[in-house]
Amino acid sequence: MVGDLARARVPVRTGYLRSTIYSRIKGWVAEVGAEAAYAMFVEFGTRHMQARPFLYPAIQEWLPVLEQIVCEAIDMAKAEAALQ
């Protein structure tokens, strides 16, 4: 899943950032992120440090799969609504 790809791409020094990466789907909402306070600085960089994106590339790679899942869920919802 997206979280596994992000964990594989994240730069590792101590492993804390990698351990805080999460991805979850709850209803119609998909969440992907990292709880480490400095995750944003690694992802987007600072004026002192070049960006080392790990979340965005993982999301981009999984986008076709996520799109398919959403389309299937919409089709199922439409089919259920037609039966009522």
FENBEL-V724385 format. One record per residue. N is the residue number from 1. RES is the residue in one letter. SS is DSSP state (a for helix, b for strand, c for the rest). NEAR is the number of other ideal C-beta (glycine too) atoms within 12 Angstrom. D_CENTER is the distance of its C-alpha to the mean C-alpha in Angstrom with 1 decimal. Layout:
((N/RES/SS/NEAR/D_CENTER) (N/RES/SS/NEAR/D_CENTER))
This chain:
((1/M/c/22/8.3) (2/V/a/31/4.9) (3/G/a/28/5.8) (4/D/a/18/9.1) (5/L/a/26/8.7) (6/A/a/34/7.4) (7/R/a/24/10.3) (8/A/a/18/12.5) (9/R/a/27/12.1) (10/V/c/31/12.4) (11/P/c/26/16.1) (12/V/c/17/18.0) (13/R/c/12/21.1) (14/T/c/12/21.4) (15/G/c/13/18.2) (16/Y/a/18/17.4) (17/L/a/29/14.3) (18/R/a/26/12.9) (19/S/a/17/14.1) (20/T/c/23/12.3) (21/I/b/33/8.7) (22/Y/b/24/7.4) (23/S/b/24/5.5) (24/R/b/14/8.3) (25/I/b/19/10.0) (26/K/b/9/13.2) (27/G/c/10/15.5) (28/W/c/12/14.3) (29/V/b/12/11.4) (30/A/b/23/7.8) (31/E/b/20/6.2) (32/V/b/31/3.3) (33/G/b/23/5.9) (34/A/b/32/9.1) (35/E/c/17/12.4) (36/A/c/25/14.7) (37/A/c/11/16.9) (38/Y/c/21/16.8) (39/A/a/28/13.1) (40/M/a/21/13.6) (41/F/a/20/16.7) (42/V/a/30/15.2) (43/E/a/29/12.5) (44/F/a/17/15.1) (45/G/c/15/18.3) (46/T/c/13/21.6) (47/R/c/8/25.1) (48/H/c/7/25.8) (49/M/c/14/22.8) (50/Q/c/13/21.1) (51/A/c/19/17.3) (52/R/c/24/15.4) (53/P/c/24/12.0) (54/F/c/34/9.4) (55/L/a/35/6.0) (56/Y/a/25/7.3) (57/P/a/20/9.0) (58/A/a/28/6.5) (59/I/a/27/5.0) (60/Q/a/19/8.8) (61/E/a/21/9.9) (62/W/a/26/8.3) (63/L/a/18/9.4) (64/P/a/12/12.9) (65/V/a/19/12.1) (66/L/a/25/10.1) (67/E/a/15/13.1) (68/Q/a/13/15.5) (69/I/a/19/14.4) (70/V/a/20/14.8) (71/C/a/14/18.1) (72/E/a/14/19.4) (73/A/a/19/18.8) (74/I/a/15/20.6) (75/D/a/14/23.4) (76/M/a/14/23.8) (77/A/a/16/24.1) (78/K/a/13/26.7) (79/A/a/12/28.6) (80/E/a/11/28.8) (81/A/a/10/30.0) (82/A/a/9/32.6) (83/L/a/8/34.0) (84/Q/c/7/34.8))
